Amino acid sequence: MKNIFYREFLWIIVSIILSLLFAFLFLEIMHLSSISRDLKDVEKIFSVQFYLIGCITSFFCIYIVRLIVSIVKAIYIANY
């Protein structure tokens, strides 16, 4: 039971770290990253909101893919 808890905790930490990186990629794909330092307040808030949306979406997608892979692996092992 302890090993399952540690494994899940590790996956949550890895998912959080990857989601932070994927959020930057999300902003870059949407062309919302700006090099200029003189952004208006509305643009700053808009960028932060999109970054948070990218983080949350990435976290859930990473964790869902991880769960799907583990379910398919368990079904495969059960059949063979």
C-alpha positions as CSV (number, residue, x, y, z in Angstrom):
1,M,0.0,0.0,0.0
2,K,2.9,2.3,0.8
3,N,4.5,1.7,-2.6
4,I,1.2,2.6,-4.4
5,F,1.0,5.8,-2.5
6,Y,4.6,6.8,-3.3
7,R,4.1,5.9,-7.0
8,E,1.0,8.0,-7.3
9,F,2.6,10.9,-5.5
10,L,5.6,10.7,-7.8
11,W,3.3,10.7,-10.8
12,I,1.4,13.7,-9.5
13,I,4.7,15.6,-9.1
14,V,6.0,14.6,-12.5
15,S,2.6,15.6,-14.0
16,I,2.8,19.0,-12.4
17,I,6.3,19.6,-13.6
18,L,5.4,18.5,-17.2
19,S,2.2,20.5,-17.2
20,L,4.2,23.7,-16.4
21,L,6.5,23.0,-19.3
22,F,3.6,22.1,-21.7
23,A,1.8,25.3,-20.7
24,F,4.7,27.3,-22.1
25,L,4.4,25.2,-25.3
26,F,0.7,25.9,-25.3
27,L,1.3,29.7,-25.2
28,E,3.9,29.5,-27.9
29,I,1.7,27.5,-30.2
30,M,-1.1,30.0,-29.7
31,H,1.5,32.8,-30.4
32,L,0.7,34.5,-27.0
33,S,4.2,34.7,-25.7
34,S,5.6,38.2,-26.1
35,I,9.2,39.3,-26.1
36,S,8.4,43.0,-25.4
37,R,8.4,44.1,-21.8
38,D,5.8,46.8,-22.1
39,L,2.6,44.8,-22.0
40,K,-0.6,46.4,-20.8
41,D,-2.2,45.1,-17.6
42,V,-5.0,43.4,-19.6
43,E,-2.5,41.6,-21.7
44,K,-0.6,40.4,-18.6
45,I,-3.8,39.1,-17.0
46,F,-4.8,37.4,-20.3
47,S,-1.4,35.7,-20.6
48,V,-1.5,34.5,-17.0
49,Q,-5.0,33.2,-17.5
50,F,-4.0,31.3,-20.6
51,Y,-0.9,29.9,-18.8
52,L,-3.1,28.6,-16.0
53,I,-5.5,27.1,-18.5
54,G,-2.6,25.4,-20.2
55,C,-1.2,24.1,-16.9
56,I,-4.5,22.6,-15.8
57,T,-5.4,21.1,-19.1
58,S,-1.9,19.6,-19.5
59,F,-2.0,18.1,-16.0
60,F,-5.4,16.4,-16.6
61,C,-4.3,15.2,-20.0
62,I,-1.1,13.7,-18.7
63,Y,-2.8,12.0,-15.9
64,I,-5.6,10.7,-18.1
65,V,-3.1,9.3,-20.6
66,R,-1.2,7.7,-17.7
67,L,-4.4,6.0,-16.4
68,I,-5.4,4.8,-19.9
69,V,-1.9,3.3,-20.4
70,S,-2.1,1.5,-17.0
71,I,-5.6,0.2,-17.7
72,V,-4.5,-1.2,-21.1
73,K,-1.4,-2.7,-19.5
74,A,-3.5,-4.4,-16.8
75,I,-5.9,-5.8,-19.4
76,Y,-3.0,-7.0,-21.5
77,I,-1.4,-8.7,-18.5
78,A,-4.7,-10.3,-17.4
79,N,-5.3,-11.8,-20.9
80,Y,-1.8,-13.3,-21.2
